[in-house]
Amino acid sequence: MTSPLRAGVLAAIATLIVDQASKLWLLYVFDIVRRGAVRVTPFFDLVLAWNPGISFGWFQSESPAAQILLMVVKAAAVIALAIWMARSRTWLATVALGLIIGGAIGNGIDRFAYGAVVDFALFHVQIGEKTFNWYVFNLADTAIVAGVATLLYDSFLGVPAAKAP
C-alpha cells in the first residue's frame, strides 16, 4: 500500500473501532437503555435513539425491504468510496475518504445487527422557555461529516493537482 492509501485505511479502521466501541459501551456497560437520557453538560445529553432511516433520520422505514435497500445502497457507496480512496493522490483526501468509509461501515453494522443505527449524542440549547435540539447522532456520523468537510476543503483550498504536460 502506498502511504496515502495506508493512512486512509487506518482512518477507516480507527473510525470503525471507536464508533462500535462507543456504541457497545453505551448499550452494554453504561446501560443507557435502563438509565434513559443522561445530562452531561447544560447543552449535551446522552440519549438512545434508534434510527431506521439515513442521515438525520431521513427516509425512516422499519420494513425489512427498506432496510435491505438501504444496506445495498450503503454497500455500493462504500465500494465507490473505496475505489476513489485507492485512486486518491493526496493524503488529506485519502484520510477524509477513510473517515467516511469507516463511519458508513459502522452505521451499516448497526443496521445489520439491530435493524437501526444507534444514535446517542444530543446537543441542545434553551432560549427562554423553548429548547432547541440538534439531531441525535453518533461518532460514525461525526466522522462522515468531518470527512465530507475535509474533502470540500481539499477540493477548494488544498494543494492543486499537477497539470498534465
C-alpha positions in Angstrom: 0.0 0.0 0.0 1.2 3.5 -0.7 1.5 5.9 2.2 -1.8 7.9 1.4 -3.7 4.7 1.0 -2.4 3.3 4.2 -3.4 6.4 6.0 -6.9 6.2 4.6 -7.3 2.5 5.5 -6.1 3.3 9.0 -8.5 6.2 9.3 -11.4 3.8 8.3 -10.3 1.1 10.7 -9.9 3.6 13.6 -13.2 5.2 12.9 -15.0 1.9 12.8 -13.4 0.7 16.1 -14.1 3.9 18.0 -17.6 4.1 16.7 -18.5 0.5 17.5 -16.7 0.6 20.9 -18.7 3.7 21.9 -22.0 2.1 20.9 -21.2 -1.2 22.7 -20.1 0.7 25.8 -23.3 2.8 25.9 -25.6 -0.2 25.3 -23.9 -2.9 27.4 -21.7 -1.2 30.0 -23.3 2.2 30.7 -26.7 0.6 30.0 -28.3 3.6 28.5 -31.5 1.6 27.8 -32.1 1.3 31.6 -30.7 4.7 32.6 -32.5 6.7 30.0 -31.3 10.2 29.0 -28.3 11.5 31.0 -27.4 15.2 31.1 -23.6 15.5 30.7 -23.5 19.3 30.4 -26.1 22.0 30.2 -26.0 21.7 26.4 -25.2 18.0 25.8 -27.1 14.8 26.8 -26.5 11.1 26.2 -29.8 9.6 24.9 -30.7 6.5 23.0 -32.3 6.9 19.6 -32.8 4.0 17.1 -32.6 5.5 13.6 -34.1 3.2 11.0 -33.5 5.9 8.3 -30.5 7.5 6.8 -28.7 10.7 7.8 -30.6 12.9 10.2 -33.4 10.4 10.3 -34.5 11.0 6.7 -36.4 8.2 4.9 -37.2 6.3 8.1 -38.7 2.9 7.5 -38.7 -0.2 9.6 -39.8 -2.5 6.8 -37.4 -5.3 6.0 -37.4 -4.4 2.3 -36.5 -0.8 3.0 -33.7 -1.9 5.4 -32.3 -4.2 2.8 -32.4 -1.5 0.1 -30.6 0.9 2.5 -27.9 -1.7 3.1 -27.4 -2.3 -0.6 -27.2 1.4 -1.3 -24.7 1.8 1.6 -22.6 -1.1 0.3 -22.5 0.4 -3.2 -21.4 3.7 -1.7 -18.7 2.2 0.4 -17.3 0.3 -2.7 -17.4 3.5 -4.8 -15.6 5.5 -2.0 -13.0 2.7 -1.6 -12.2 2.9 -5.3 -12.0 6.7 -5.0 -9.7 6.3 -2.0 -7.4 3.8 -3.8 -7.1 6.3 -6.7 -6.6 9.4 -4.5 -3.3 11.0 -4.7 -3.5 13.4 -1.7 -3.1 12.4 1.9 -5.9 14.7 3.1 -8.5 13.4 0.6 -7.5 9.8 1.3 -7.9 10.2 5.0 -11.2 12.0 4.5 -12.5 9.1 2.4 -11.3 6.7 5.1 -13.3 8.6 7.7 -16.4 8.4 5.5 -15.9 4.7 4.8 -15.3 3.8 8.5 -18.4 5.8 9.5 -20.6 4.2 6.8 -19.4 0.7 7.7 -20.0 1.4 11.5 -23.6 2.5 10.8 -24.1 -0.4 8.4 -23.0 -2.8 11.2 -25.7 -1.3 13.4 -28.3 -1.6 10.7 -27.4 -5.3 10.2 -27.1 -6.1 14.0 -30.1 -4.1 15.3 -32.2 -3.1 12.3 -31.5 0.5 13.0 -28.5 2.8 13.7 -27.6 3.5 17.3 -27.6 7.3 17.9 -26.8 8.8 21.3 -25.3 12.3 21.2 -27.8 15.2 21.6 -26.8 18.9 21.7 -29.4 21.4 22.7 -29.8 25.0 23.8 -32.6 26.6 25.9 -33.7 30.1 25.0 -36.3 31.3 27.4 -38.9 28.5 27.7 -38.1 26.9 24.4 -35.5 24.1 23.9 -33.8 23.7 20.5 -32.4 20.3 19.8 -29.9 19.2 17.2 -30.4 15.8 15.5 -29.3 12.9 17.7 -26.1 11.4 16.2 -23.1 9.1 16.9 -19.4 9.0 16.3 -19.8 7.4 12.8 -21.9 10.4 11.8 -19.3 12.8 13.1 -16.6 11.0 11.1 -18.7 11.2 8.0 -19.4 14.9 8.4 -15.7 15.6 9.1 -14.7 13.5 6.1 -17.0 15.4 3.8 -15.9 18.8 5.2 -12.2 17.7 4.7 -12.9 16.6 1.1 -14.5 20.0 0.4 -11.6 21.8 1.9 -9.1 19.7 -0.1 -11.2 20.3 -3.3 -11.4 24.1 -2.9 -8.3 25.1 -0.8 -6.0 22.1 -0.9 -2.8 21.8 -2.9 -3.8 22.0 -6.6 -3.2 18.8 -8.6 -0.3 18.9 -11.1 -1.4 19.9 -14.5 -0.9 17.5 -17.4 2.1 18.3 -19.6 
